Amino acid sequence: MQKQYSIFFVALVTAALLGACGCEPQTVVDPPINPHDTTVVEPEDMIWQGKPYFNITLENAEVEPAQLAIKVRISTDTKQLVLEMTDTVELAGNTKRNYAVTTSENLEPGFYRAMCFVNGKTARNLVFGIDPFDIVSAPDKQPDFDQYWQGAKDQLTAVDMNPVLKEIKEKSSSARKVYLVEMYSVPDGLSGDPVKIRGYYCEPTDGAKHPVLVHFYGYDTQGSKSKCECPSGGSSNYAEFYLSHRGQYLNNRPASTGNPGVDEDCENIYGDWLAYHVGDKDSYYYRGAFMDAVQTVRFMATRETSDMTKLFAEGSSQGGALCYACAALSDYPFTAITPNVAFLGDFPDYFKIVDWPGSSYKSAAKKAGLTDEEMYAFLSYYDTKNLATRISCGVLATSGLKDGTCPPHTNIAPFNNLKTPAANKEYHFYPDMTHDYPKNWYSMIENFRKKFL
């Protein structure tokens, strides 16, 4: 329900006011002497407990004093108006200062957008979080969830991996050889031919055991004629695999694209991957894709230079979802995963926040004759918030608060359901980041891994 409040300066936020809403007092910034001239110190990640405290810059470039009409509208990430606050301030001529804003009551745990206007013009547009680690994204696993995934893994065990390695000599170094690996994973259903998948593998040449690092990719939006990433041998201390799972990347390019080692035309037979066979658990696209990730770990376990007691994975967006899926379903316990802006989290809330991928799923479900209830029950098998309940390894996760593809609510859902001890998990929010990487992503995840090495 829409609420209306008067705007409150930080100086007016008192224990009595907090008590009026039946809430325990929160730690707040010390009230300034002059609230009109105050600047509250905003946290870098724009995450607060209970109440937000942020600034609006006011400016009067004229000589004469001016009356400034201020309006702040705060809405949930599902676009529900929570409150609207108004105020009028007289500002002296040739003056510029900050106006500090908070709310009279604690907000519910979640993510919010604040639209700030001065004299009808947008003065600030920010997204912030309130107690995100208290957001409840309750698991909605079906009764046969574990049985379903064990059946998929049993089917994978029956598949002859039959890996073929082709060295990419122009990429290899004295420290590591680089190979194109072609191997087989589960069929697109309970019967049929195994599916050939591909990836680039970097194998250290010193004969020693090395930590294992698996890279998972985001949704393949680059087009079937774009080249794929082929790593160099370099001097890394890891044995690494860059997986192209079924229908994407190396498995979605003609040979003429020139990807090193690929000498046959490959194409996407699935169409819209996330919509492929919605409603059919035995042949749904992500059943196969998740098993491709598990098969990659099984492949790495066959290599003499792999230290499977130090197993890591990283990926963004779809790659982040594959991190969660692989850690949940792998035969080998992961040491740590680092999912960035992860995909496929908390479908029921996901579809309320942004249009896609809900539009594709709903269209596919309608064609399959599924009700909304049946659609969500189906999707629950692939929801990272449910897979996370099987994960206890280290986790470093990140969100962009302005991400319109994988919003922070869908990212925090699996994180809040992890079994990982608090000391072994980290979450970082970036207020101005959209669907992207943090600037220091690779140094951040390398530092995180060092904790476990």
KOLMI-784159 format. One line per 10 residues: number of its first residue (from 1); their letters; for each residue x, y, z of C-alpha. Coordinates in steps of 0.2 Angstrom, whole numbers, plus 5000, padded with zeros to 4 digits. Last residue first. Layout:
<atoms>
NUM = a = X,Y,Z; ...
</atoms>
This chain:
<atoms>
453 = lfkkrfneim = 5227,4890,4994; 5210,4893,5002; 5212,4912,5007; 5222,4914,4990; 5206,4911,4981; 5199,4927,4988; 5214,4937,4982; 5212,4929,4964; 5193,4934,4965; 5197,4952,4968
443 = sywnkpydht = 5211,4953,4956; 5200,4947,4942; 5185,4958,4947; 5194,4975,4949; 5183,4984,4938; 5167,4975,4944; 5160,4965,4929; 5144,4970,4920; 5125,4969,4920; 5123,4987,4927
433 = mdpyfhyekn = 5136,4994,4940; 5132,5011,4948; 5129,5005,4966; 5141,4991,4966; 5138,4977,4979; 5150,4965,4986; 5146,4948,4994; 5159,4937,5004; 5158,4919,5010; 5171,4909,5020
423 = aaptklnnfp = 5169,4917,5037; 5150,4915,5036; 5151,4896,5035; 5144,4890,5018; 5127,4881,5019; 5121,4894,5005; 5103,4900,5005; 5107,4918,5007; 5119,4917,4992; 5106,4909,4981
413 = ainthppctg = 5094,4923,4983; 5106,4937,4984; 5108,4937,4965; 5090,4937,4961; 5087,4952,4972; 5103,4960,4965; 5095,4961,4947; 5101,4949,4934; 5096,4958,4918; 5092,4976,4924
403 = dklgstalvg = 5108,4978,4934; 5107,4995,4943; 5113,4988,4960; 5127,4978,4951; 5129,4962,4961; 5144,4952,4967; 5148,4935,4974; 5162,4927,4983; 5158,4909,4989; 5169,4897,4999
393 = csirtalnkt = 5161,4879,4999; 5145,4873,5008; 5134,4871,4993; 5118,4859,4993; 5106,4873,4998; 5113,4883,4984; 5104,4872,4971; 5088,4879,4977; 5092,4897,4976; 5100,4893,4959
383 = dyyslfayme = 5084,4889,4952; 5086,4874,4939; 5074,4862,4948; 5062,4876,4953; 5059,4880,4935; 5046,4866,4933; 5037,4871,4949; 5037,4888,4943; 5029,4883,4926; 5016,4872,4934
373 = edtlgakkaa = 5010,4886,4946; 5010,4898,4931; 4999,4885,4921; 5008,4875,4908; 5001,4871,4891; 5018,4869,4883; 5015,4884,4872; 5010,4894,4887; 5026,4888,4896; 5037,4894,4881
363 = skyssgpwdv = 5029,4911,4881; 5030,4912,4900; 5049,4907,4899; 5053,4920,4886; 5044,4934,4894; 5051,4930,4911; 5069,4931,4904; 5067,4946,4902; 5054,4958,4909; 5062,4963,4925
353 = ikfydpfdgl = 5057,4963,4944; 5041,4952,4944; 5049,4938,4934; 5064,4937,4946; 5052,4936,4961; 5045,4919,4955; 5061,4914,4947; 5073,4915,4962; 5090,4915,4953; 5093,4910,4935
343 = favnptiatf = 5108,4921,4931; 5123,4927,4942; 5129,4945,4943; 5147,4938,4947; 5149,4920,4953; 5165,4916,4962; 5167,4898,4968; 5177,4890,4981; 5185,4874,4987; 5173,4863,4977
333 = pydslaacay = 5169,4846,4982; 5171,4833,4968; 5156,4823,4962; 5149,4840,4956; 5130,4844,4958; 5129,4859,4969; 5146,4866,4965; 5142,4864,4946; 5125,4872,4948; 5132,4887,4958
323 = claggqssge = 5146,4890,4946; 5134,4887,4931; 5123,4901,4937; 5138,4912,4938; 5142,4908,4920; 5124,4912,4915; 5128,4929,4922; 5147,4929,4926; 5159,4915,4929; 5172,4907,4941
313 = aflktmdste = 5176,4890,4947; 5188,4883,4959; 5194,4865,4965; 5209,4863,4977; 5207,4845,4983; 5206,4840,4964; 5224,4843,4962; 5225,4841,4943; 5242,4838,4935; 5238,4819,4932
303 = rtamfrvtqv = 5222,4823,4922; 5207,4812,4924; 5199,4823,4938; 5199,4837,4925; 5187,4827,4914; 5176,4824,4929; 5175,4843,4932; 5170,4846,4914; 5157,4832,4915; 5149,4842,4929
293 = admfagryyy = 5148,4857,4919; 5141,4848,4904; 5128,4840,4916; 5122,4858,4920; 5120,4861,4902; 5110,4845,4899; 5098,4849,4913; 5099,4867,4907; 5091,4863,4890; 5076,4853,4896
283 = sdkdgvhyal = 5075,4836,4890; 5071,4825,4905; 5062,4839,4914; 5050,4843,4900; 5040,4858,4904; 5051,4870,4895; 5059,4861,4880; 5071,4874,4875; 5065,4891,4882; 5082,4895,4891
273 = wdgyinecde = 5091,4890,4875; 5081,4900,4863; 5085,4890,4847; 5091,4873,4853; 5101,4867,4838; 5115,4879,4840; 5127,4876,4826; 5145,4868,4824; 5154,4867,4808; 5170,4856,4809
263 = dvgpngtsap = 5188,4860,4811; 5189,4868,4828; 5207,4868,4834; 5208,4887,4835; 5192,4896,4832; 5193,4902,4814; 5175,4907,4811; 5176,4896,4795; 5173,4881,4806; 5155,4887,4809
253 = rnnlyqgrhs = 5151,4892,4827; 5138,4887,4840; 5147,4873,4849; 5163,4884,4852; 5151,4897,4860; 5134,4889,4864; 5124,4874,4859; 5130,4863,4872; 5143,4870,4885; 5158,4879,4880
243 = lyfeaynssg = 5170,4877,4895; 5186,4886,4898; 5196,4873,4908; 5211,4878,4919; 5226,4869,4927; 5232,4883,4938; 5249,4890,4943; 5248,4902,4928; 5263,4905,4917; 5255,4909,4901
233 = gspcecksks = 5248,4895,4890; 5236,4907,4881; 5218,4907,4882; 5206,4905,4867; 5191,4916,4869; 5178,4913,4855; 5177,4921,4838; 5161,4929,4832; 5152,4922,4818; 5138,4913,4828
223 = gqtdygyfhv = 5133,4930,4837; 5140,4937,4853; 5124,4934,4863; 5130,4918,4871; 5123,4919,4888; 5138,4920,4900; 5153,4908,4901; 5160,4896,4914; 5178,4895,4918; 5185,4880,4928
213 = lvphkagdtp = 5200,4882,4939; 5210,4867,4946; 5224,4869,4958; 5240,4861,4952; 5249,4844,4955; 5266,4843,4948; 5272,4837,4930; 5280,4853,4926; 5270,4855,4910; 5254,4864,4917
203 = ecyygrikvp = 5238,4859,4907; 5227,4873,4899; 5211,4866,4892; 5200,4875,4879; 5182,4869,4878; 5170,4858,4868; 5154,4848,4869; 5148,4833,4860; 5130,4827,4865; 5127,4809,4868
193 = dgslgdpvsy = 5115,4801,4856; 5097,4797,4860; 5088,4792,4876; 5083,4800,4892; 5084,4818,4884; 5096,4829,4876; 5109,4817,4877; 5122,4817,4892; 5140,4823,4889; 5153,4819,4876
183 = mevlyvkras = 5171,4826,4873; 5181,4838,4862; 5195,4846,4871; 5205,4860,4862; 5222,4860,4870; 5234,4873,4878; 5251,4867,4885; 5257,4876,4900; 5274,4882,4907; 5284,4881,4890
173 = sskekieklv = 5270,4890,4881; 5255,4884,4871; 5244,4897,4861; 5252,4894,4844; 5253,4875,4848; 5235,4873,4850; 5236,4855,4855; 5221,4844,4850; 5214,4833,4864; 5200,4820,4861
163 = pnmdvatlqd = 5189,4815,4876; 5179,4799,4875; 5167,4804,4889; 5158,4787,4887; 5141,4791,4894; 5135,4779,4908; 5141,4791,4922; 5131,4805,4914; 5115,4795,4916; 5119,4793,4934
153 = kagqwyqdfd = 5122,4812,4936; 5105,4815,4928; 5096,4803,4940; 5105,4811,4954; 5098,4827,4949; 5080,4821,4949; 5082,4811,4965; 5088,4827,4974; 5073,4837,4967; 5060,4824,4970
143 = pqkdpasvid = 5050,4833,4983; 5050,4849,4973; 5062,4862,4979; 5054,4879,4984; 5069,4887,4993; 5064,4902,5003; 5070,4919,4996; 5070,4928,5012; 5080,4945,5012; 5089,4946,5028
133 = fpdigfvlnr = 5106,4947,5020; 5100,4962,5010; 5097,4973,5025; 5091,4988,5015; 5098,4990,4998; 5100,5005,4987; 5096,5011,4969; 5099,5029,4965; 5091,5042,4954; 5096,5060,4959
123 = atkgnvfcma = 5091,5078,4955; 5077,5074,4942; 5068,5091,4938; 5051,5095,4946; 5058,5109,4957; 5070,5097,4964; 5067,5079,4961; 5074,5063,4969; 5069,5046,4962; 5074,5032,4975
113 = ryfgpelnes = 5075,5014,4969; 5074,5000,4982; 5082,4983,4986; 5075,4972,5000; 5074,4970,5019; 5058,4980,5024; 5061,4998,5027; 5063,5006,5044; 5052,5021,5048; 5054,5040,5047
103 = ttvaynrktn = 5064,5039,5031; 5081,5047,5027; 5087,5062,5017; 5101,5074,5019; 5101,5090,5009; 5118,5095,5002; 5124,5112,4998; 5126,5125,4984; 5123,5144,4986; 5124,5158,4974
93 = galevtdtme = 5108,5165,4981; 5101,5159,4998; 5091,5143,4998; 5073,5142,5005; 5068,5123,5007; 5051,5115,5003; 5048,5097,5007; 5040,5081,5000; 5041,5063,5004; 5033,5049,4994
83 = lvlqktdtsi = 5033,5031,5001; 5033,5013,4996; 5028,5014,4978; 5028,4996,4970; 5040,4995,4956; 5045,4977,4959; 5062,4983,4965; 5053,4993,4978; 5049,5011,4976; 5055,5027,4985
73 = rvkialqape = 5049,5044,4979; 5058,5060,4984; 5051,5077,4981; 5059,5094,4985; 5052,5111,4980; 5066,5124,4981; 5061,5142,4986; 5075,5153,4979; 5085,5167,4987; 5091,5181,4975
63 = veaneltinf = 5107,5181,4966; 5104,5166,4955; 5114,5150,4954; 5104,5141,4968; 5110,5123,4970; 5104,5108,4980; 5113,5092,4980; 5103,5077,4987; 5111,5066,5000; 5108,5049,5007
53 = ypkgqwimde = 5103,5040,5023; 5093,5024,5020; 5084,5016,5035; 5084,4998,5042; 5102,4993,5040; 5110,5001,5025; 5118,4996,5008; 5124,5010,4996; 5140,5000,4992; 5151,5015,4996
43 = pevvttdhpn = 5142,5019,5012; 5135,5037,5012; 5142,5050,5024; 5128,5062,5027; 5131,5080,5021; 5123,5093,5032; 5119,5111,5028; 5101,5111,5031; 5102,5100,5046; 5113,5112,5055
33 = ippdvvtqpe = 5121,5105,5071; 5122,5088,5062; 5114,5072,5070; 5127,5058,5073; 5125,5045,5059; 5113,5031,5064; 5115,5015,5074; 5097,5008,5074; 5084,5009,5087; 5072,4994,5089
23 = cgcagllaat = 5056,4995,5079; 5038,4998,5085; 5035,5012,5073; 5035,5025,5087; 5050,5018,5094; 5060,5024,5079; 5053,5042,5081; 5058,5041,5100; 5075,5035,5096; 5078,5050,5085
13 = vlavffisyq = 5079,5054,5067; 5076,5073,5066; 5094,5078,5064; 5095,5066,5049; 5083,5077,5040; 5065,5070,5038; 5054,5071,5023; 5036,5070,5027; 5028,5054,5024; 5015,5046,5012
3 = kqm = 5012,5028,5011; 5006,5017,4996; 5000,5000,5000
</atoms>
